Amino acid sequence: MPELFLTNSLSRRKERFTPLDPSHVRMYVCGPTVYDLAHLGNARAMVVFDVLARLLRALYPRVTYVRNITDIDDKINTRAAESGEPIGAITARTTADFHADMAALGVLPPDVEPRATGHVPEMIEVIERLIASGHAYAAEGHVLFAVASFSEYGRLSGRSPDELLAGARIDVAPYKRDAGDFVLWKPSTPDQPGWDSPWGRGRPGWHIECSAMSWRYLGETFDIHGGGRDLIFPHHENEAAQSLCAFPGSHFARMWLHNGMLLVNGEKMSKSLGNFFTIRDVLDRAPAEAVRLLLLRAQYRAELDFSDVALAEARKELDRFYRALERHPDAVAGAVPEPVMGALCDDMNTPLALAALHALADAALAGEADAAAGLRASGLLLGLLGADPAAWFRGGADGAEIDAAIAARLAARKARDFARADAIRAELAAKGIVLEDGPGGTTTWRRAS
């Protein structure tokens, strides 16, 4: 079995991945907060860790991948207050939207997808442990983590105490012992969601949710914790602190992986710049598989620039791969070739893996059936090339309408109305449909590359 190397955000080094239990790898990734449609940045993280989960399953006999749903959050409460829509309706609708977007992008469901609302008792238990050990304190209906009680606070993010204070979302409150202490539990007003607790009716803070859910399904110590780089501080820093203090002697996550940020046309994505795109926005402009391929064209830790030009290039790459598979309709996916597996085992080097796919496509186009089988297997490991080539080339087109137009064109040709036949061909070309006339008067069609 090839050795897997990953860059650990905690050590800031590329390390050999050695699972706690080689027969059962355990991974937790922060999922969405369900108050709106997911955006491109969310898509990148989900695709990156989907590839990692696929790779782990190819290397190890059992993998438990947990990705949560955050459905307790003040952003959700605000959206409900603004829209008048009940919180349960908002979270149900946006969770369904998220699942549909992930399915379109070829992101496989996690093994466990816990929702915060279903795990409040576990959150309360972790908070009680922190209070009992002196790492948290109750004040005026709130419970706060005492940052000064944990000497390793800041280790994950690499920030000094002053930088931590400057970077935190500080709520000035008289009940805090220290300005940097963060909320584990807070009181709820009658119109806000709330649960009974030893500290009164209230709701959990964001950070404690992930600590409780990862503990519930993966134990006190597990192999990998993942998410976007923007989550390192304060979310992951606070997760690590409270989990390590609640379970003395544990390691919480042994490796931390973080994907780089996504840019749009060279700039940070933001609504003020007019370059903020949801996944739905982009899926209306290009095939989902092209979007996925674009998200894999940069190594996961690097910044990724998303643009219409790059999206068109990704689509052309897929055209080339599918043309290679089209040459070998009987090729069945076998073992993933070493150049592809080696690239992915080297810190998920997807650009190098895609280069290896192009080499396989070259060989397949030159007539090598084994290369086509390797291309298919490699694509499946990346969550690509799962479609029938004919379906890919006809993607997004109304087949019945086009078949009717082809029949009308053939009828016009038989009637020697060549002007009408040419006009139909031109109309289809304008819609991106290319006709290919074969022997005996047969006509096939495909979407233009």
C-alpha atoms as one frame of an Amber mdcrd trajectory, in Angstrom:
protein
   0.000   0.000   0.000   1.436   3.451  -0.895   2.251   5.773   1.967   0.060
   8.846   2.373   1.601  12.201   3.245  -0.485  15.193   4.324   0.361  18.698
   5.522  -0.607  19.035   9.172  -1.661  22.596  10.020  -0.705  21.958  13.646
   2.954  21.136  12.927   3.058  23.182   9.684   4.865  20.240   8.045   4.079
  17.523   5.572   3.871  14.307   7.578   3.348  10.619   6.958  -0.255   9.802
   7.805  -0.328   7.081  10.453  -3.869   6.375  11.645  -4.599   5.495  15.237
  -6.197   2.286  13.997  -5.145   1.192  10.480  -8.353  -0.822  10.245 -10.553
   2.228  10.892  -9.687   5.792   9.869 -11.788   8.581  11.413 -12.223  12.091
   9.977 -14.329  15.126  10.928 -14.984  18.089   8.625 -16.961  21.225   9.450
 -20.110  21.334   7.349 -22.469  24.184   6.444 -24.422  26.618   8.570 -27.842
  26.221   6.978 -29.369  29.657   6.545 -28.707  30.321   2.831 -27.482  28.703
  -0.370 -23.910  27.397  -0.252 -21.313  29.435  -2.145 -18.258  28.550  -4.218
 -15.946  28.704  -1.210 -18.095  26.098   0.528 -17.963  23.992  -2.631 -14.179
  23.964  -2.669 -13.904  22.635   0.886 -16.541  19.966   0.312 -14.899  18.765
  -2.932 -11.398  18.733  -1.385 -12.455  16.585   1.558 -14.602  14.383  -0.650
 -11.452  13.531  -2.607  -9.594  12.846   0.635 -12.397  10.556   1.843 -12.316
   8.683  -1.479  -8.521   8.351  -1.238  -8.673   7.097   2.346 -11.264   4.503
   1.356  -8.979   3.328  -1.437  -6.141   2.875   1.064  -7.845   1.611   4.237
 -10.503  -1.037   4.924 -12.850   1.252   6.880 -13.319   5.026   7.044 -15.798
   6.963   9.143 -16.271  10.433   7.699 -18.347  12.814   9.839 -19.492  16.160
   8.434 -21.896  18.158  10.553 -24.844  20.430   9.876 -24.853  23.625  11.971
 -28.530  24.372  12.531 -28.144  26.335  15.771 -26.660  29.727  14.955 -27.488
  33.386  15.373 -27.290  33.900  11.579 -30.217  31.493  11.270 -32.113  33.343
  13.993 -31.498  36.665  12.238 -32.669  35.293   8.886 -35.858  34.007  10.495
 -36.529  37.355  12.175 -35.963  39.233   8.909 -38.018  36.930   6.689 -40.742
  35.749   9.032 -40.023  32.170   7.956 -39.868  29.659  10.843 -36.360  28.519
  11.779 -37.211  24.871  11.148 -38.425  25.682   7.650 -35.269  27.679   6.853
 -32.901  24.957   8.041 -34.863  22.161   6.326 -34.981  24.015   3.006 -31.346
  25.126   2.997 -30.143  21.675   4.110 -32.015  20.131   1.179 -30.493  22.759
  -1.142 -27.030  21.948   0.175 -27.529  18.221  -0.364 -28.750  18.832  -3.924
 -25.717  21.025  -4.690 -23.321  18.436  -3.269 -24.945  15.652  -5.285 -24.615
  17.742  -8.456 -20.900  18.251  -7.755 -20.339  14.539  -7.202 -19.672  14.951
  -3.471 -20.548  11.681  -1.767 -22.575  11.845   1.466 -20.521  11.503   4.663
 -20.918   8.374   6.760 -22.482  10.434   9.553 -24.075  13.862   9.210 -25.051
  14.997  12.716 -27.135  18.106  13.244 -26.380  20.421  16.127 -30.021  20.436
  17.264 -29.808  16.698  17.908 -26.753  16.897  20.165 -27.410  19.571  22.774
 -27.178  17.036  25.678 -23.622  16.133  24.573 -22.735  19.834  24.404 -24.022
  20.362  27.932 -21.988  17.385  29.152 -18.768  18.756  27.622 -19.441  22.174
  29.163 -20.020  20.580  32.591 -16.661  18.804  32.268 -14.956  22.120  31.493
 -16.530  23.840  34.500 -15.613  20.951  36.815 -11.971  21.084  35.699 -11.692
  24.859  36.087 -11.457  25.633  32.374 -14.860  27.321  32.172 -17.091  29.412
  34.400 -20.750  30.407  34.564 -21.708  34.083  34.715 -25.112  35.724  34.308
 -26.648  32.829  32.388 -23.566  32.468  30.189 -20.784  29.886  30.344 -17.387
  30.976  29.067 -14.148  29.164  28.361 -11.283  30.616  30.402  -8.564  31.072
  27.791  -5.902  31.781  30.420  -6.458  28.291  31.894  -5.059  26.609  28.781
  -1.376  27.285  28.204  -1.418  25.901  24.625  -4.120  28.270  23.394  -2.917
  29.727  20.084  -0.776  26.738  19.106  -2.914  25.736  16.113  -3.184  29.219
  14.622   0.360  30.202  15.606  -0.846  33.540  16.978   0.563  35.414  19.942
  -1.770  36.457  22.805  -2.025  39.972  21.394  -2.776  38.672  17.891  -5.355
  36.288  19.302  -7.120  39.134  21.077  -7.016  41.338  17.996  -8.325  38.593
  15.726 -11.110  37.305  17.947 -14.679  38.485  17.681 -14.575  40.185  21.036
 -17.860  40.879  22.800 -17.188  43.367  25.579 -19.098  42.091  28.599 -18.708
  42.799  32.331 -19.185  39.141  33.227 -16.026  38.045  31.368 -12.897  37.382
  33.411 -10.743  37.978  30.342 -11.582  39.799  27.109 -10.572  36.760  25.019
 -12.797  34.258  26.854 -15.328  32.780  24.442 -18.908  31.658  24.877 -19.835
  28.018  25.393 -23.448  28.695  26.368 -25.624  31.809  26.269 -29.126  32.643
  27.459 -32.028  32.755  25.018 -34.870  35.255  25.031 -38.420  33.862  24.771
 -38.453  34.391  21.003 -35.109  32.630  20.446 -34.463  28.869  20.257 -33.461
  27.511  23.636 -32.854  24.360  25.637 -33.002  23.752  29.378 -29.583  23.550
  31.032 -27.971  23.843  34.486 -27.410  27.540  33.640 -30.940  28.293  32.540
 -32.716  28.191  29.205 -30.259  28.972  26.461 -28.347  27.744  23.436 -24.785
  26.600  22.708 -22.022  28.652  21.161 -20.797  27.650  17.716 -17.447  26.140
  18.771 -18.811  23.713  21.350 -21.145  22.178  18.763 -18.338  20.598  16.724
 -16.442  19.439  19.816 -19.506  17.591  21.071 -20.438  16.019  17.739 -16.921
  14.840  16.897 -16.632  13.316  20.382 -20.002  11.591  20.013 -19.121   9.862
  16.737 -15.318   9.646  16.641 -14.227   9.562  20.271 -11.874  11.725  22.320
  -9.023  11.349  19.806  -9.410  10.831  16.074  -7.249  11.028  12.968  -8.111
  14.076  10.849 -10.015  17.322  11.321 -10.588  19.384   8.177 -12.053  22.647
   6.969 -11.299  25.875   5.176  -8.318  27.988   6.203 -10.696  30.702   7.393
 -11.820  28.363  10.193  -8.378  27.991  11.815  -9.076  30.968  14.073 -11.167
  31.296  16.062 -13.299  28.210  15.348 -10.735  25.412  15.205  -8.475  27.017
  17.806 -11.406  27.126  20.206 -12.554  23.622  19.317  -9.120  22.233  20.083
  -8.847  24.130  23.373 -12.177  23.042  24.797 -11.852  19.418  23.622  -8.331
  18.970  24.969  -9.378  20.452  28.301 -12.624  18.473  28.536 -10.802  15.205
  27.890  -7.378  15.366  29.585  -4.820  13.075  28.006  -6.562  13.061  24.628
  -5.151  14.549  21.429  -8.492  15.552  19.860  -7.477  15.686  16.163  -4.034
  14.252  15.442  -3.837  15.983  12.044  -5.462  19.230  10.932  -5.995  19.882
   7.216  -7.100  23.212   5.784  -7.851  24.106   2.192  -6.814  27.463   0.761
  -9.144  30.282  -0.121 -11.053  30.679  -3.355 -10.667  33.857  -5.425 -12.962
  34.989  -8.225 -11.181  36.673 -11.116  -8.180  37.283  -8.875 -10.115  38.933
  -6.038 -11.569  37.766  -2.765 -15.186  36.769  -3.262 -17.553  39.315  -1.725
 -21.010  40.690  -2.363 -19.677  44.266  -2.336 -17.412  43.482  -5.320 -20.241
  41.832  -7.207 -18.263  38.599  -7.570 -20.095  36.514  -4.972 -21.463  33.316
  -6.491 -23.524  30.537  -5.000 -23.048  27.013  -6.291 -26.420  27.364  -8.015
 -25.209  30.476  -9.861 -22.293  28.572 -11.368 -24.230  25.383 -12.120 -26.522
  27.497 -14.295 -23.490  28.444 -16.417 -21.539  25.199 -16.781 -21.798  21.426
 -16.238 -21.305  20.465 -12.610 -18.445  18.132 -13.514 -16.538  21.051 -15.065
 -17.017  23.021 -11.847 -15.659  20.092  -9.836 -12.648  19.713 -12.116 -11.861
  23.410 -11.824 -11.963  23.129  -8.027  -9.302  20.396  -8.266  -6.941  22.187
 -10.669  -5.036  23.797  -7.778  -3.440  21.881  -4.913  -5.848  22.029  -1.975
  -3.684  24.256   0.239  -3.118  26.864  -2.491  -5.416  29.715  -3.444  -7.689
  28.873  -6.366  -8.775  31.508  -8.879 -12.233  30.853 -10.300 -13.077  32.531
 -13.616 -15.154  31.954 -16.725 -11.939  31.344 -18.683 -10.781  28.688 -16.206
 -14.243  27.111 -16.256 -14.168  26.882 -20.047 -10.708  25.285 -19.859 -11.977
  22.706 -17.358 -14.830  21.874 -19.694 -12.399  21.352 -22.588 -10.256  19.096
 -20.414 -13.280  16.939 -19.707 -14.142  16.879 -23.417 -10.679  15.462 -24.065
 -10.970  12.840 -21.332 -14.382  11.739 -22.545 -13.174  11.561 -26.173 -10.461
   9.185 -24.971 -13.035   7.042 -23.155 -15.316   7.167 -26.184 -12.624   5.401
 -28.211 -12.802   2.418 -25.847 -16.455   1.781 -24.932 -15.654  -1.613 -23.417
 -12.902  -0.352 -21.077 -13.766  -1.124 -17.447 -12.192   0.754 -14.556  -9.430
  -1.283 -12.961  -6.621  -0.338 -10.600  -5.667   3.328 -10.362  -2.292   3.774
 -12.112   0.697   4.546  -9.891   1.343   8.076 -11.254  -2.169   9.117 -10.226
  -2.135   7.341  -6.865   1.377   8.610  -6.151   0.341  12.203  -6.843  -2.698
  11.976  -4.565  -0.696  10.309  -1.791   1.737  13.235  -1.926  -0.434  15.701
  -0.004  -3.335  15.361  -2.463  -1.458  16.878  -5.387  -4.470  17.053  -7.685
  -2.736  19.150 -10.396  -0.106  16.410 -10.781  -2.841  13.759 -10.743  -4.710
  15.588 -13.516  -1.496  15.779 -15.545  -1.261  11.997 -15.215  -4.861  11.736
 -16.457  -3.868  13.683 -19.567  -1.014  11.235 -20.179  -3.505   8.369 -19.914
  -5.842  10.179 -22.314  -2.957  10.562 -24.795  -2.351   6.817 -24.702  -6.056
   5.989 -24.919  -6.512   8.278 -27.925  -3.547   6.470 -29.508  -5.439   3.202
 -29.137  -4.345   1.751 -25.781  -7.352   0.146 -24.083  -5.493  -0.335 -20.785
  -4.877   3.400 -20.628  -8.618   4.027 -21.040  -9.325   1.651 -18.142  -6.745
   3.486 -16.035  -8.250   6.835 -17.029 -11.700   5.718 -15.971 -10.422   4.391
 -12.615  -8.397   7.549 -11.961 -11.347   9.762 -12.779 -13.621   7.868 -10.413
 -11.106   8.303  -7.579 -11.298  12.066  -8.193 -15.079  12.013  -8.513 -14.877
  12.575 -12.277 -15.607  10.705 -15.532 -18.523   8.743 -14.162 -20.802   9.604
 -17.085 -21.231   7.835 -20.388 -19.232   9.788 -22.996 -22.287  10.207 -25.227
 -24.251  11.632 -22.295 -21.415  14.054 -21.519 -21.274  15.377 -25.053 -25.042
  15.811 -25.095 -25.079  17.326 -21.612 -27.655  20.011 -20.978 -29.310  19.646
 -24.376 -32.972  18.780 -24.947 -32.567  15.465 -26.747 -36.176  15.188 -27.939
 -36.133  18.675 -29.435 -32.815  18.061 -31.180 -33.890  14.672 -32.517 -37.004
  16.340 -33.963 -34.838  19.006 -35.620 -32.568  16.307 -37.084 -35.601  14.480
 -38.466 -36.852  17.717 -40.028 -33.436  18.316 -41.576 -33.317  14.791 -43.037
 -36.793  15.281 -44.475 -35.700  18.577 -46.030 -32.660  16.912 -47.584 -34.789
  14.105 -49.040 -37.066  16.784 -50.540 -33.911  18.443 -51.904 -34.728  21.568
 -49.854 -31.063  22.108 -49.039 -31.584  25.698 -47.949 -33.975  24.530 -45.206
 -31.600  21.691 -44.199 -28.703  24.126 -43.912 -30.835  26.552 -41.914 -31.715
  23.828 -39.385 -28.058  22.885 -39.067 -27.165  26.552 -38.487 -29.914  26.948
 -35.873 -28.576  23.947 -33.969 -24.990  25.214 -34.258 -26.102  28.520 -32.753
 -27.366  26.510 -29.768 -23.990  24.756 -29.428 -25.092  21.514 -31.103 -22.792
  19.946 -33.696 -24.252  17.477 -36.226 -22.098  14.652 -37.559 -23.394  12.941
 -40.716 -22.504   9.299 -41.038 -22.780   6.688 -43.794 -26.214   5.770 -45.025
 -27.712   9.118 -44.102 -27.481   8.635 -40.321 -26.811  11.722 -38.184 -25.464
  11.915 -34.658 -24.994  15.022 -32.561 -22.964  16.316 -29.695 -22.558  19.479
 -27.672 -19.846  21.709 -29.120 -16.535  21.619 -27.245
